[in-house]
C-alpha cells in the first residue's frame, strides 16, 4: 500500500487544527538536521529528492503560507496559524528542491485587495493565485507577499492556489510583463496540455517548481495569472489570448476566458 504523504498523515491523524499545527511544527523540528544535510548535498551538486523530502517540504511551506494568509486577514477572520521556526531550513534545502514561482496577490475575501472578476460569482466558485517571494537574509529565509513590498531579482518565488469549484479541473499559470513579454510558470511550454488542479477552497496547493527571478526575468511589473478551466488548453491558444490581455491588465481589469475563471496577482520586481 502506498504511504501517505506527511500532510495527509497530519490531516488524518489530527482532526483539531491546533493539534495538526503542533504536528506540523514537530515535523519541521525533527527534519532540521536532515534539511541541513540536504542543503549541503545540493551545494555539492547532488539533486536526488525523495518522496519524504518533497512531502515534508510541502508541509513546511503550507505552514508558512497559512501564517501569511492569517496575517493578511482581518482579525475576525484569522484562522489558526502554525508557528514554523524552520521554514528557513526547508527553503535552504531548496537548493535541491528550488523554491519559487511568480507572484502577486489580490482577491476579495481574506484581507487581500480585490481585483475585479468579470465571471459571475454564481457561475464559478472563487479561485486565487497566491505567490510569495522567498528571500535569503543571513541564515534565514523570509516569505514576502506582494503587498509587503517588491520582490528583488535575487529572490525566488513560490506559487500556490486555492479553488472552490470542482468543475475547474485544469490550470495554467503564467505571467505578463508590463513590456508584453510572457513567462510560463506551469506547465512548461514543452509540456502538452494543462496542469490538473483540485478543489481546495481553504488549504493552498503549491504549484510547480521554483523560478529564480534573476533568470529570464527583468525589473518592472508582472501580472501573474492563474487560469482555471473546465477543459484542457493548448499553449498556442493561451499565448494568443494572453498577449491580448496586457491593456486590460494595466487598467486593473481581470481578463475573461470562455469556460474558465482567471485570477490575477500583480508583482513588482526591482533590481538589486
N, C-alpha and C positions, 0 to 999 in steps of 0.2 A: 504494500500500500504506500502510495506517495506520501511523503512527510509534509505536514502543514508548514507554511512559512511562519516566521516569528510573529508577524502581525496577526495572521489567522489564529495562531495559538493564543495570543493575548486576548483577542476578542472572544474566542470560545471559552477561555478559562475564567476571565473576569467579566461578569455582567455589569458590574458597577464601574462607571467611568473613572472614578478616583483610583480604584484598585488597578484598573488597566493602566492608568498613568504610572502608578508605582511599579508595575511590572515592566513597563517600557523603560523607566529610569534604571531599573535593575539590569535590564538587558544592556543598556548603554554602559553602565559601570563594569559589568562583567566582561564587556568586549573591549575596554580601553586598551589594554596591553596588546590585544590581538590587532586592533586597528593601527597601533603604533608600528607593529612589525609589518603590517600590510603596507603602510606608507613607505617604510624603508625599502620593502621589496619593489614598490612601484618606482622609487627613485633609482633602483638598480636595474630597472628595465624588465621586471617580471610582471606580467599582466594577467595571470590566471585569476579568475574570480569565481568563487564557489557560490552555490545557491544560498548557503548560510550568510555569506558576506553581503550578497545582494539584499536578502530579506532583512537582515539586521540594519543595514544602511538605510533601507526604506523606512523601517520603523523609527529610526532616529530622525530622519528628515521629516516624516509626518508629525513627529512630536514638535519639532521646531516650527512647522507650518501651523499646527494648532495654536502654538504660543503666539505667533504673529497675527493670526486671524483674530484671536481673542483680544489682543492689544488694540487692534483696529476697531473692534466692535464697541457700540455704546455700552455703558455699564450694565444696563438692564438685560442686554443680550449676550453678555460674556458667558462662555461655556468654560468647563474645566480645562485647565492647561497643565500638561506635564512639564515640569521644570527640568530641562535637559542640560546638564553641565558638560556633556561630552559630544555635542554636535560637532565641535571642532575636530575631535578625533576621527569621526566618520568622514568629515569633509577632507581632512588632510589625507586620509586613506584614499580619497577620490583621485589621487594621482593615478590609481589603477581604475577607479570607478568613474572618473572625471565627472564633476558636477556641472550643472547649469542648464540653460535653455531660456529663450528670450522673454522679456519682461515688461510689465506694466500692469496696473490693476485698477479696474473700475467696474463696479457692479452695485446693484441697488441695495441690498439689504445689509450686510454685515459691516456697516460703517465705511465702506469704500464709496468713493464718489461714483454716481451713476453715469453711464454713457448710454444715450437713448437706444433702446431696442425697438426696431420697427416691426418685428414679428409680433402679432397679438399674443398676449400672455396666455389666452385660452387655447392657442394652437400648440405651443410647445412649453415645456417646463423651463425653469431657469437654468442657464449654464454660465460658467465663469472660467476665465483663464487666470491663473494665479502664478505670476512669475516673481522670482526673487533673485537679487544679486547675492553671490557668495564672495565675501571679501576677506582675504587673509590679513590680519592685524596682529603682529608679533607671532605668538604661538597659538592664536585663536582664530576661529572663523566666525564672522558676523554675517547674518542674513539681513538684507536691507530691502524693504519694499519700495516701489517707485515713489510713493508719496512721502517717504522718509528722506529722499534725496536722490540725486542722479547716480547712475552706475558709472563705473570707470572702465576704460578699455582693458584694464588689467583684471577686472572681475570675471567670475564665471557665473552662469545663470542656471537656475533650475526652474522648470515649468511644471505646474500641476493644474488639474482642472476639477471642477465639480459639475455634475449634470443631474437634473431632476426629471429626466424624461427617458424612459426605456426605449422609446421608438428611435431615438438618435443613437444609432449603433456604430457610426463611423465618424472618424475625425481626421482633420488636417490642422496642423499648427504652423503658421508662417508669419513672417514679418515684412512690413513695407517701410523702407527708409523714406524720410522726407524728400530725398532726391529721386525716389521712384524705384530704387534697387530692391529686389525681392530676396528674402532669406527664407530658406526652407528648413523647418525645425523637426517636423515629424509628420509623415515618414520622410525619408531622404528622397531626393529626386530620382535616385536609381531604383527605388523600391516601387513595385507596381501597386495600384490600389490605395486603400486608406488604412489608417490605424483602427483597430477595434477599440471602442470606448464603452464604458459601462455606466449604468445609472449609479451615481454616487452623490446624493444630494447634500451630505454633510461632511463626509471624510474625503479630503482631497486625494486625488490619484496622481502620482508622479508620472511624467511623460518623458520618454526617451533618455538619451544620454545628454551630458552637459555640453555646452558650447562656450568656448573662450571668446569673449568679445573682441580680443585683440587679433583674432583670426577671421579674416573676410568680413569684418565689420568696421564701421567708422563712426566718429562722433556725430551727434545730431539726435533727432527724434525718430524712434522706430515704433510703428504701430503694429503691435503683436496681435494676431487674430487666431482665435480658435473657431474652426468651422465644424459644427456638429450636425451630421446629416443622417437622413433615413437610408440613403443609398451610398454606394461606393463612388468615388470621384477620381478621375484621372488627372494627372499633373497638368497636362495641356489645357484642360478645361479650367482648372483653378488658376493657372498662370494668367490667362487672358482676362479672367474675371478680376483677379487681384490687382492687376495693373490698372484697371479702370476705376479702382476704388480710392485712389490717393486723394483726389479732390474732396470726396465726401469725408474721408478720414480727417483731413486737415480742417474741415469745417465742424468737426465734432460729431459727425453722424456715424452710426454703426451700419455697415453695409448689409444688404439683403441678398439672399440666395434661395432659389426655389428648393423646397423640401429640406430646409436646413435652418439652423439658428447660429448666428455669428456673435461671438463675444470679442471685445476689443480691449486691449490694455496698452497704454501709452508709456513708452520707456524713453527716458532721457539718458543719453550716453555722453560722457565727457572724456577728453583726452587726459593723460596724466598731468 
